[in-house]
Amino acid sequence: MMKQVILSLILLLTCMSCSKDDAVLEQLDSILNDYQLYITQKNENLNELKEKLSKSESEEEKYNTSMNLYRAYQDFSLDSALVYIKQSLELADKLGEQERIIDTHLSLAFLYNYVGMHYEALEIFKEQDVTGHSDWLRRSHFYLGTNVYRNLSLYTVDKKQKAYYQHQMEICRDSAIAYAPDDVILRAERLEDQGKIQQAIALLSDNLPDGLTTHEAGLRYFILSEMYEKQHQNGAQVKYLALSSIAGIKNAVREYIALRKLAVLLYEQGDIDRAYTYIHRCIDDAKACNARMRMVETSTFLSVIDSAVVKQKQDTRNAAIWAAVVISLLLLLLAFALIVLRRKIRMLQHSENTQKDLNSQLSDANKIKEEYITRFMHLCLDYINKMENYRANLNKVARKRNFDELYDTIQSTRYINKEVNEFYNSFDEAFLHIYPNFLKDFNALLRPEAQVTLKKNECLNTELRIYALLKLGISDGTKVQEFLRCSSSTVYNYRTNMRNKAINRDSFEQDVLAIK
């Protein structure tokens, strides 16, 4: 029982986690639909800053506004950010304040580090002497060193050089923390590198509710996703990548990593449609921002995801074609079934209306069968006896060795004709016994001057026997011909002549069949 309870709780927590993941992804999808709105707001803010810069009178005001434009463009358009940071450098030199000059150079180095110019950024970092300056400037200086050395360690393949860069990165980070002990991000990264990931996650998560959209919140969400990735917690990784992406989009950030990593992760999980949407948003933003490094990173996965989408669409198209074929076949079968059912219903209705007639016909048919079976059993027995007598007679002649008489007997048709006539008489009697009014009803179908008249002691003639057979269901010309021992043309002529004598020539034979 306890195992079942535990399994149920695990399943419930898993479902709740999946539900939350879906909810944050749906929120991201909704925000992406409003993407252009955030870009428009960003452009409006930029235009306000540009207008303010154009109206600025003092060098101090121009510098401050130019730096604000640099910061606004830093993750929106790298080319424009470079223009304004260089303009700020010129203004800082004019103003002549050393701390401001160092801060502006550090800002340029941050931009170089963003675009992949790590060695140029490192050179600026090494050139700046922050001894004796404010703590915030020293923190900024060492924070720059932390980021530059981290990137250099990531992109070098030389193990010895990598170890050197990592060591320098740790020195810079410790120095930055010394000047900014409350910097949660730097302290969490140090805990992560020390293998204390749970403590790092707890520190980053402190006072960080879901749904914040500040620049710092977006960065903390992203670092949390990296930590959860190392712990192979895909659900949490997806969640924090999505939250980081939401913060970035709402702030009109075009230079980012979160959405690209989320696209790749969702592709690996089989969510091809979202992966396709996200990766194309990433490549479009990287182009608009002119972030060449991000374009290279994104393009690596773009072709893979595009190929998967093409295959998915082809599979969907093939499935749709097969579904259409199957549905068409089912519709045809349904139509056929409806037709058959309709006919069955009609037949049943007709059967109900004519049940009495059918019962009567069945009764007549049974009567005919009984009558004919009895008669032709007697006929067959009689024929067997006659054949036995005929054989005995031939045997007697043969014993006398009177071969001429034997030959004459065999050649004579007298015996056969006699038997045929007796067979016809038996047939006529049986038929008229079943249909006693046949001759009368038959003549009623003919014109008065063309009615059939029989000879003395004649029950039926050849013409009447043809229609007697038709009444009994024997309409095959060959069978009628064999029965009457005449040619097919004779049968045809008899039937044609009789139809010509009928009152209703076209329906004559159907009228004969209706005789009772």
C-alpha positions as CSV (number, residue, x, y, z in Angstrom):
1,M,0.0,0.0,0.0
2,M,2.8,2.4,0.9
3,K,4.6,1.7,-2.4
4,Q,1.3,2.5,-4.3
5,V,1.0,5.8,-2.3
6,I,4.6,6.8,-3.1
7,L,4.2,6.0,-6.8
8,S,0.9,7.9,-6.9
9,L,2.6,11.0,-5.3
10,I,5.5,10.8,-7.8
11,L,3.1,10.6,-10.7
12,L,1.1,13.5,-9.4
13,L,4.2,15.6,-8.9
14,T,5.4,14.7,-12.4
15,C,2.0,15.7,-13.9
16,M,2.1,19.0,-11.9
17,S,5.6,19.7,-13.2
18,C,4.6,18.9,-16.8
19,S,1.6,21.2,-16.4
20,K,3.8,24.0,-15.1
21,D,6.2,23.6,-18.0
22,D,3.4,23.7,-20.5
23,A,2.0,26.8,-18.8
24,V,5.3,28.8,-18.9
25,L,5.8,27.7,-22.6
26,E,2.3,28.8,-23.4
27,Q,3.1,32.2,-21.7
28,L,6.2,32.5,-23.8
29,D,4.2,31.7,-27.0
30,S,1.7,34.4,-26.1
31,I,4.5,37.0,-25.5
32,L,6.2,36.0,-28.8
33,N,2.9,36.8,-30.5
34,D,3.2,40.4,-29.1
35,Y,6.9,40.6,-30.0
36,Q,6.5,43.6,-32.4
37,L,4.8,45.5,-29.6
38,Y,7.9,45.3,-27.4
39,I,10.1,46.3,-30.4
40,T,7.9,49.3,-31.0
41,Q,8.2,50.4,-27.4
42,K,11.9,50.0,-27.5
43,N,12.2,52.1,-30.6
44,E,10.1,54.8,-29.0
45,N,12.4,54.9,-26.0
46,L,15.4,55.0,-28.3
47,N,13.9,57.9,-30.3
48,E,13.3,59.8,-27.1
49,L,16.9,59.4,-26.0
50,K,18.1,60.5,-29.5
51,E,15.9,63.5,-29.4
52,K,17.2,64.3,-25.9
53,L,20.8,63.9,-27.1
54,S,20.2,66.3,-30.0
55,K,18.9,68.9,-27.6
56,S,21.6,68.5,-25.0
57,E,23.7,71.6,-24.5
58,S,26.4,70.7,-22.0
59,E,29.1,68.0,-22.6
60,E,28.1,66.4,-19.3
61,E,24.5,66.0,-20.5
62,K,25.6,64.7,-23.9
63,Y,27.9,62.2,-22.2
64,N,25.2,60.8,-19.9
65,T,22.6,60.6,-22.7
66,S,25.1,59.0,-25.1
67,M,26.0,56.3,-22.5
68,N,22.2,55.7,-22.0
69,L,21.9,55.1,-25.7
70,Y,24.9,52.8,-25.6
71,R,23.3,50.7,-22.8
72,A,19.9,50.7,-24.6
73,Y,21.5,49.5,-27.8
74,Q,24.0,47.1,-26.1
75,D,21.7,44.0,-26.5
76,F,19.4,45.5,-29.3
77,S,21.8,46.6,-32.0
78,L,25.6,46.1,-31.5
79,D,26.5,48.4,-34.4
80,S,24.6,51.3,-32.9
81,A,25.9,50.5,-29.4
82,L,29.5,50.7,-30.8
83,V,28.7,54.1,-32.4
84,Y,27.5,55.6,-29.1
85,I,30.2,54.1,-26.9
86,K,32.9,55.6,-29.1
87,Q,31.0,58.9,-29.0
88,S,30.9,58.6,-25.2
89,L,34.7,58.0,-25.2
90,E,35.3,61.2,-27.0
91,L,33.0,63.1,-24.6
92,A,34.7,61.4,-21.6
93,D,38.1,62.6,-22.8
94,K,36.8,66.1,-23.2
95,L,35.4,66.1,-19.7
96,G,38.7,64.8,-18.4
97,E,37.4,62.9,-15.3
98,Q,39.6,59.8,-15.0
99,E,37.1,57.5,-13.3
100,R,34.6,58.3,-16.1
101,I,37.2,57.6,-18.8
102,I,38.0,54.2,-17.2
103,D,34.3,53.3,-16.9
104,T,33.7,54.2,-20.5
105,H,36.6,52.1,-21.7
106,L,35.3,49.2,-19.5
107,S,31.9,49.6,-21.3
108,L,33.7,49.3,-24.6
109,A,35.4,46.2,-23.5
110,F,32.1,44.7,-22.3
111,L,30.8,45.3,-25.9
112,Y,33.9,43.7,-27.4
113,N,33.4,40.7,-25.2
114,Y,29.7,40.5,-26.3
115,V,30.6,40.4,-30.0
116,G,33.4,37.8,-29.6
117,M,36.4,40.2,-29.6
118,H,37.7,38.6,-26.4
119,Y,41.4,39.5,-26.9
120,E,40.6,43.1,-27.6
121,A,38.4,43.2,-24.4
122,L,41.3,41.6,-22.5
123,E,43.7,44.2,-23.7
124,I,41.4,47.0,-22.5
125,F,41.0,45.2,-19.1
126,K,44.7,45.0,-18.6
127,E,45.3,48.6,-19.6
128,Q,42.9,50.0,-16.9
129,D,44.4,50.9,-13.5
130,V,41.6,51.1,-11.0
131,T,43.8,51.5,-7.9
132,G,42.4,54.1,-5.6
133,H,39.1,54.4,-7.4
134,S,35.6,53.7,-6.1
135,D,34.5,50.2,-5.1
136,W,31.8,50.1,-7.8
137,L,34.4,50.9,-10.5
138,R,36.7,48.2,-9.2
139,R,33.8,45.7,-9.1
140,S,33.0,46.6,-12.7
141,H,36.6,46.2,-13.7
142,F,36.9,42.7,-12.1
143,Y,33.5,41.7,-13.3
144,L,34.7,42.4,-16.8
145,G,37.8,40.3,-16.2
146,T,35.6,37.5,-14.9
147,N,33.5,37.4,-18.1
148,V,36.5,37.8,-20.5
149,Y,38.6,35.1,-18.9
150,R,35.5,32.8,-18.8
151,N,34.9,33.2,-22.5
152,L,38.5,32.7,-23.3
153,S,38.5,29.4,-21.3
154,L,35.4,28.3,-23.1
155,Y,36.8,28.8,-26.6
156,T,40.4,27.6,-26.2
157,V,41.4,24.0,-27.0
158,D,44.7,24.2,-25.2
159,K,44.2,22.5,-21.8
160,K,47.1,24.4,-20.2
161,Q,45.8,27.7,-21.5
162,K,42.3,26.8,-20.4
163,A,43.4,26.1,-16.9
164,Y,45.2,29.5,-16.8
165,Y,42.1,31.4,-18.0
166,Q,39.9,29.6,-15.5
167,H,42.4,30.5,-12.7
168,Q,42.4,34.1,-13.8
169,M,38.6,34.1,-14.0
170,E,38.4,32.9,-10.4
171,I,40.8,35.6,-9.2
172,C,38.8,38.3,-10.9
173,R,35.5,36.9,-9.6
174,D,36.9,36.8,-6.0
175,S,38.0,40.4,-6.4
176,A,34.7,41.5,-7.8
177,I,32.9,39.8,-4.9
178,A,35.2,41.5,-2.4
179,Y,34.1,44.9,-3.8
180,A,30.5,43.8,-4.1
181,P,29.7,41.2,-1.4
182,D,26.0,41.3,-2.1
183,D,26.4,40.3,-5.7
184,V,24.2,37.2,-5.8
185,I,25.1,36.1,-9.3
186,L,28.9,36.1,-8.7
187,R,28.5,34.3,-5.4
188,A,26.2,31.7,-6.9
189,E,28.7,31.1,-9.8
190,R,31.5,30.6,-7.3
191,L,29.4,28.0,-5.4
192,E,28.7,26.2,-8.6
193,D,32.4,26.0,-9.5
194,Q,33.0,24.6,-6.0
195,G,30.5,21.8,-6.7
196,K,27.9,23.3,-4.3
197,I,25.2,23.5,-6.9
198,Q,22.3,23.1,-4.5
199,Q,23.5,26.0,-2.4
200,A,24.0,28.0,-5.6
201,I,20.5,27.3,-6.7
202,A,19.1,28.2,-3.3
203,L,21.1,31.5,-3.3
204,L,19.9,32.4,-6.8
205,S,16.3,31.5,-6.1
206,D,16.1,33.6,-3.0
207,N,13.8,36.5,-3.5
208,L,13.3,35.5,-7.2
209,P,9.6,34.6,-7.8
210,D,8.6,33.4,-11.3
211,G,7.5,36.1,-13.7
212,L,9.9,38.9,-13.0
213,T,11.0,40.7,-16.2
214,T,13.9,42.8,-15.1
215,H,17.3,42.4,-16.8
216,E,18.8,40.9,-13.6
217,A,15.9,38.5,-13.2
218,G,16.4,37.3,-16.8
219,L,20.1,36.7,-16.1
220,R,19.4,34.8,-12.9
221,Y,16.8,32.7,-14.6
222,F,19.3,31.8,-17.3
223,I,22.1,30.9,-14.8
224,L,19.6,28.7,-12.9
225,S,18.8,26.9,-16.1
226,E,22.5,26.2,-16.6
227,M,22.7,24.7,-13.1
228,Y,19.6,22.5,-13.6
229,E,21.1,21.3,-16.9
230,K,24.1,20.0,-15.0
231,Q,21.8,18.1,-12.7
232,H,19.9,16.7,-15.7
233,Q,16.6,18.2,-14.6
234,N,15.2,19.0,-18.0
235,G,11.8,20.2,-16.6
236,A,13.4,22.9,-14.5
237,Q,15.8,23.8,-17.3
238,V,13.0,24.3,-19.7
239,K,11.1,26.4,-17.1
240,Y,14.0,28.8,-16.4
241,L,15.1,29.1,-20.0
242,A,11.5,30.1,-20.8
243,L,11.3,32.6,-18.0
244,S,14.7,34.1,-19.1
245,S,13.4,34.3,-22.7
246,I,10.2,36.0,-21.5
247,A,12.2,38.7,-19.6
248,G,14.5,39.2,-22.6
249,I,11.6,39.6,-25.1
250,K,9.7,42.0,-22.8
251,N,12.9,44.1,-22.6
252,A,13.4,43.9,-26.4
253,V,16.7,42.1,-26.0
254,R,18.0,40.7,-29.3
255,E,21.4,39.5,-28.1
256,Y,20.6,36.4,-26.0
257,I,21.3,32.7,-25.5
258,A,18.2,31.5,-23.6
259,L,15.7,31.2,-26.4
260,R,18.2,29.4,-28.7
261,K,19.1,26.9,-26.0
262,L,15.4,26.4,-25.3
263,A,14.7,25.7,-29.0
264,V,17.4,23.1,-29.1
265,L,16.2,21.4,-25.9
266,L,12.6,21.3,-27.2
267,Y,13.8,19.9,-30.5
268,E,15.5,17.1,-28.6
269,Q,12.3,16.5,-26.7
270,G,10.3,16.2,-29.9
271,D,8.5,19.6,-29.7
272,I,9.4,20.4,-33.3
273,D,6.9,23.2,-33.9
274,R,8.0,25.3,-31.0
275,A,11.7,24.6,-31.7
276,Y,11.1,25.8,-35.3
277,T,9.4,29.0,-34.1
278,Y,12.0,29.8,-31.5
279,I,15.1,29.2,-33.6
280,H,13.8,31.4,-36.4
281,R,13.0,34.1,-33.9
282,C,16.6,33.8,-32.7
283,I,18.2,34.0,-36.1
284,D,16.0,37.0,-37.0
285,D,17.0,38.8,-33.8
286,A,20.7,38.0,-34.3
287,K,20.6,39.5,-37.8
288,A,18.7,42.6,-36.6
289,C,21.2,43.0,-33.7
290,N,24.2,42.1,-36.0
291,A,25.4,39.7,-33.4
292,R,27.6,37.6,-35.6
293,M,28.6,35.1,-32.9
294,R,25.0,34.4,-32.1
295,M,24.2,34.0,-35.8
296,V,26.9,31.4,-36.1
297,E,25.8,29.6,-33.0
298,T,22.1,29.7,-34.1
299,S,22.8,28.7,-37.7
300,T,24.3,25.4,-36.5
301,F,20.9,24.2,-35.3
302,L,18.8,26.1,-37.8
303,S,19.3,23.6,-40.7
304,V,18.8,20.6,-38.3
305,I,15.4,22.0,-37.0
306,D,14.3,23.1,-40.5
307,S,15.0,19.6,-41.8
308,A,13.0,18.1,-39.0
309,V,10.1,20.5,-39.7
310,V,10.2,19.6,-43.5
311,K,10.1,15.9,-42.6
312,Q,7.3,16.5,-40.1
313,K,5.3,18.3,-42.7
314,Q,5.9,15.6,-45.2
315,D,4.9,12.9,-42.7
316,T,1.8,14.9,-41.8
317,R,1.0,15.3,-45.5
318,N,1.4,11.6,-46.1
319,A,-0.7,10.8,-43.1
320,A,-3.4,13.2,-44.4
321,I,-3.3,11.5,-47.8
322,W,-3.7,8.1,-46.3
323,A,-6.4,9.4,-43.9
324,A,-8.3,10.8,-46.9
325,V,-8.0,7.5,-48.8
326,V,-9.2,5.6,-45.8
327,I,-12.0,8.0,-45.1
328,S,-13.0,7.9,-48.8
329,L,-13.1,4.1,-48.7
330,L,-15.1,4.2,-45.5
331,L,-17.5,6.6,-47.1
332,L,-17.9,4.4,-50.2
333,L,-18.5,1.4,-47.9
334,L,-21.0,3.4,-45.9
335,A,-22.8,4.5,-49.1
336,F,-22.8,0.9,-50.3
337,A,-24.1,-0.3,-47.0
338,L,-26.8,2.4,-47.0
339,I,-27.9,1.3,-50.5
340,V,-28.0,-2.3,-49.5
341,L,-29.8,-1.5,-46.3
342,R,-32.3,0.6,-48.3
343,R,-32.9,-2.2,-50.7
344,K,-33.3,-4.6,-47.8
345,I,-35.9,-2.4,-46.2
346,R,-37.8,-2.1,-49.5
347,M,-37.6,-5.9,-49.9
348,L,-38.9,-6.3,-46.4
349,Q,-41.7,-3.9,-47.0
350,H,-42.5,-5.6,-50.3
351,S,-42.3,-8.9,-48.5
352,E,-44.8,-7.8,-45.9
353,N,-47.2,-6.6,-48.6
354,T,-46.9,-9.8,-50.6
355,Q,-46.5,-12.4,-47.9
356,K,-49.8,-14.0,-48.6
357,D,-49.0,-14.3,-52.3
358,L,-45.6,-15.8,-51.6
359,N,-47.2,-18.3,-49.2
360,S,-49.7,-19.2,-51.9
361,Q,-46.9,-19.6,-54.5
362,L,-44.9,-21.7,-52.1
363,S,-47.9,-23.9,-51.5
364,D,-48.4,-24.2,-55.3
365,A,-44.7,-25.0,-55.8
366,N,-44.8,-27.7,-53.1
367,K,-47.9,-29.1,-54.7
368,I,-46.2,-29.2,-58.1
369,K,-43.1,-30.8,-56.6
370,E,-45.1,-33.5,-54.9
371,E,-47.2,-34.2,-58.0
372,Y,-44.2,-34.4,-60.3
373,I,-42.1,-36.4,-58.0
374,T,-44.8,-39.0,-57.6
375,R,-45.6,-39.2,-61.3
376,F,-42.1,-39.4,-62.5
377,M,-41.1,-42.0,-59.9
378,H,-43.8,-44.2,-61.4
379,L,-42.7,-43.2,-64.9
380,C,-39.1,-44.1,-64.2
381,L,-40.0,-47.5,-62.7
382,D,-42.3,-48.2,-65.7
383,Y,-39.5,-47.2,-68.1
384,I,-37.1,-49.5,-66.3
385,N,-39.5,-52.4,-66.7
386,K,-40.0,-51.6,-70.3
387,M,-36.3,-51.5,-70.9
388,E,-36.0,-54.9,-69.2
389,N,-38.7,-56.3,-71.5
390,Y,-37.0,-54.8,-74.5
391,R,-33.7,-56.3,-73.5
392,A,-35.3,-59.7,-73.0
393,N,-36.9,-59.5,-76.4
394,L,-33.6,-58.7,-78.1
395,N,-31.9,-61.5,-76.2
396,K,-34.5,-63.9,-77.4
397,V,-34.0,-62.9,-81.0
398,A,-30.3,-63.0,-80.6
399,R,-30.4,-66.6,-79.3
400,K,-32.3,-67.7,-82.4
401,R,-29.4,-66.2,-84.3
402,N,-31.9,-64.4,-86.5
403,F,-29.6,-61.4,-87.1
404,D,-31.8,-59.8,-89.8
405,E,-34.7,-59.6,-87.4
406,L,-32.3,-58.4,-84.7
407,Y,-30.9,-55.6,-87.0
408,D,-34.4,-54.6,-88.0
409,T,-35.6,-54.4,-84.4
410,I,-32.6,-52.2,-83.4
411,Q,-33.0,-49.9,-86.4
412,S,-36.7,-49.5,-85.9
413,T,-37.9,-46.2,-84.2
414,R,-41.3,-47.7,-83.5
415,Y,-40.4,-48.6,-80.0
416,I,-38.8,-45.2,-79.2
417,N,-41.7,-43.2,-80.8
418,K,-44.1,-45.2,-78.7
419,E,-42.2,-44.5,-75.5
420,V,-41.9,-40.7,-76.4
421,N,-45.6,-40.5,-77.1
422,E,-46.4,-42.2,-73.8
423,F,-43.9,-39.8,-72.0
424,Y,-45.7,-36.7,-73.6
425,N,-49.1,-38.1,-72.6
426,S,-47.9,-38.6,-69.0
427,F,-46.4,-35.1,-69.0
428,D,-49.7,-33.6,-70.4
429,E,-51.8,-35.4,-67.8
430,A,-49.6,-34.3,-65.0
431,F,-49.5,-30.7,-66.1
432,L,-53.2,-30.4,-66.7
433,H,-53.8,-32.1,-63.3
434,I,-51.9,-29.2,-61.7
435,Y,-53.3,-26.5,-64.0
436,P,-56.7,-27.8,-65.1
437,N,-57.8,-24.5,-66.6
438,F,-54.5,-23.9,-68.5
439,L,-56.0,-24.3,-72.0
440,K,-58.9,-22.1,-71.2
441,D,-56.8,-19.4,-69.6
442,F,-54.2,-19.7,-72.4
443,N,-56.8,-19.2,-75.1
444,A,-58.1,-16.2,-73.2
445,L,-54.8,-14.5,-74.0
446,L,-55.2,-15.0,-77.7
447,R,-57.4,-13.3,-80.3
448,P,-60.7,-15.2,-80.8
449,E,-59.9,-16.3,-84.3
450,A,-56.4,-17.5,-83.3
451,Q,-57.3,-19.7,-80.3
452,V,-55.8,-23.2,-80.0
453,T,-58.1,-26.2,-80.9
454,L,-56.9,-29.7,-79.9
455,K,-57.5,-32.9,-81.8
456,K,-59.5,-35.8,-80.4
457,N,-57.8,-37.5,-77.5
458,E,-55.1,-34.8,-77.5
459,C,-54.3,-33.1,-74.2
460,L,-51.6,-30.7,-75.3
461,N,-50.0,-30.1,-78.7
462,T,-46.4,-29.0,-79.3
463,E,-47.1,-25.3,-79.1
464,L,-48.9,-25.7,-75.8
465,R,-46.1,-27.9,-74.4
466,I,-43.6,-25.1,-75.1
467,Y,-45.7,-22.7,-72.9
468,A,-46.3,-25.5,-70.3
469,L,-42.6,-25.8,-69.9
470,L,-42.3,-22.0,-69.7
471,K,-44.9,-22.0,-67.0
472,L,-42.8,-24.6,-65.1
473,G,-39.8,-22.4,-65.3
474,I,-38.0,-24.1,-68.3
475,S,-37.3,-21.2,-70.7
476,D,-33.9,-22.3,-71.9
477,G,-34.3,-22.9,-75.7
478,T,-31.8,-25.8,-75.7
479,K,-33.7,-27.6,-72.9
480,V,-37.0,-27.0,-74.6
481,Q,-35.6,-28.3,-77.8
482,E,-34.3,-31.5,-76.2
483,F,-37.6,-32.1,-74.4
484,L,-39.7,-31.7,-77.5
485,R,-37.2,-33.5,-79.8
486,C,-37.2,-30.7,-82.4
487,S,-34.9,-28.0,-83.7
488,S,-34.3,-24.6,-82.1
489,S,-35.8,-22.9,-85.2
490,T,-39.0,-24.9,-84.7
491,V,-39.2,-23.7,-81.1
492,Y,-38.5,-20.1,-82.1
493,N,-41.1,-20.2,-84.9
494,Y,-43.7,-21.7,-82.5
495,R,-43.1,-19.0,-79.9
496,T,-43.1,-16.2,-82.5
497,N,-46.3,-17.4,-84.2
498,M,-48.0,-17.6,-80.8
499,R,-47.0,-14.1,-79.8
500,N,-48.4,-12.8,-83.0
501,K,-51.7,-14.3,-82.1
502,A,-51.8,-12.8,-78.7
503,I,-54.0,-9.9,-77.7
504,N,-51.0,-8.3,-75.9
505,R,-48.0,-9.4,-77.9
506,D,-45.4,-7.6,-75.7
507,S,-46.6,-9.1,-72.4
508,F,-47.8,-12.4,-73.7
509,E,-45.3,-14.7,-72.1
510,Q,-45.4,-12.8,-68.8
511,D,-49.2,-13.3,-68.9
512,V,-48.7,-17.0,-69.5
513,L,-46.5,-17.2,-66.4
514,A,-49.3,-15.5,-64.4
515,I,-51.8,-18.3,-65.2
516,K,-52.9,-20.1,-62.0
